Amino acid sequence: MNPLGNTLREKQVGPFRIVEKSYGASATLGRHQHPTAYLSFLLAGAYVEASNKGETVCPSGTVIWHPPAETHSDRFHPQGGHLIDLEVADSWLQDAAQALRPANQPRIFCGGLPYALGLQLYRELSADSRVVETIATELLRFFFSGEVDRHPPVWFQRALQLVSDMEGRHHSLTSVAREVGVHPVHVARSFRRFLGCTFGDHLAKSRVRRAFELLLNPNRPIVDVAYACGFADHAHLCRTFKKSTGLTPTAFRRILPPSSQQLVKSPPG
C-alpha cells in the first residue's frame, strides 16, 4: 500500500467493493497490479499512468477500466488526486462473460455519460445500496461488448412489466435481471439501446409516475407513498419527485384542485 495514499471511505455493495482515496502532491505508485478487474474514476486532480502500451495523461473526469492483473504505474501531478476505485468480483465478471465480452485491455473515457454516472455513484455512496449497485452496473456496461440485438429480446418486455408493477416491491437492476434470467450488465445495455436511457432513469420515472397517482389520495401519508413506489424513504421520494416536477410531494398536493382529490375514495375505516 502506498503510504502517500489515504483511504477515505470503503463500501461493499453486492459484487462490488468501492474505495474512495486521495493522493498527495506528486505521489507515485510503482508498477503494480490488482487481482480483480476494477474501474478508476478521477474526481479531481490529474496523473500519468504508464503501462507496456505507453503513458496516458489522466485529467479530472477520467474513467479507466483495468482488466484483472493488468500492470501499470501512476505518477500524480502537483495537485494530487481524489478518486474512486470500483472493484468487481471475479464471479460477477465470469457470469457476465457468458453472454458479453469484458474489455481485455485498459479502456479510457473522459467526460460523457461514464463521467456523469461516476459522479452519481459518488453522490449516492451513502444512500441505499440498491441504488449504488444499479449505478455501478450501468457504469460497467461501457466496458463490455457483444452481439447487438436489432430488436428487444423476449425477456425485455417482462423487464418493463416488472418495473411498472412496483406496488409494495422494491425493484433494482439486479433483482429485475434475476427475475428475467439474464446478467445485470445485459439488462443495463438493453435499456440504453432500446429506450435511450439508463435502467435507473427509467425506474425513477416509473416511480414518480406511480407516486403521482398515489398522491392524489390526500389521506395516504407521503411516507407510505414513498415505500409503495420503491423509494428508500420519505427524503428519497422528495428529492426524486422535486427533480422531476419542480415540486415536493407536499407542494404538489397543495396545488391539486379539490375535484381531482375527490376522484380517489378514502380507505374504509
Secondary structure, 3 states (H helix, E strand, C coil): CCCCEEEEEEEEECCEEEEEEEECCCCEEEEEECCCCEEEEEEEEEEEEEECCEEEEECCCEEEEECCCCEEEEEEEEEEEEEEEEEECHHHHHHHCCCCEECCCCEEEECHHHHHHHHHHHHCCCCCHHHHHHHHHHHHHHHEECCCCCCCCHHHHHHHHHHHCCCCCCCCHHHHHHHHCCCHHHHHHHHHHHHCCCHHHHHHHHHHHHHHHHHCCCCCCHHHHHHHCCCCCHHHHHHHHHHHHCCCHHHHHHHCCHHHHHCCCCCCC
